[in-house]
């Protein structure tokens, strides 16, 4: 599953912190991919061992799709929640822009520097579409420089909507797990000590 919280073995409420704040985007994505593979394998095993179901492919497919949503949207939601917690609103000047092509879609990237001239070490994590070199744009910055800046202001980060999508996907995934958890019925030979019972 997407690692949302890091729990330390103590009762202090401060031991619950978003793990994203420790590990950053790349590590969060790697955790998500590893967990997603594990969830898909676990769902396949669960449905193989459950009671026969005529349309078992439907809840299994929905569960796999929900797992993808949880892990893919969850990483972005974790980023936005983390930036909402630790980020500050600021203005930055576009220093360099470029585009990349991926599966027929175009992504817009840019690097930034502060209005006072100080460089911002990481490129913008969100899209730079519509901005050119020398333009000023609102961003959300991590004062400690742990995370890449994102387009701002902080009040516009879609953390609430992303959290709702992840919550809905979790419900679908849990329903798929519940359906797949019905065990196979035991054969009569096992129920009665290996002997068939005559009526």
Secondary structure, DSSP 8 states (H G I E B T S, - for coil): ----EE--SS--GGG-EETHHHHHHHHHHHHHHHHHHHHHHHHHHHHHHB---TTHHHHHHHHHHHHHHHHHHHHHHHHHHHHHHHEEEEEEEEEEEEEEEETTEEEEEEEEEETTS-B-SS--SS--TT--TT-EEEEEEETTS-S--EES-GGG--HHHHHHHHHHHHHHHHHHHHHHT-B----HHHHTTT-----
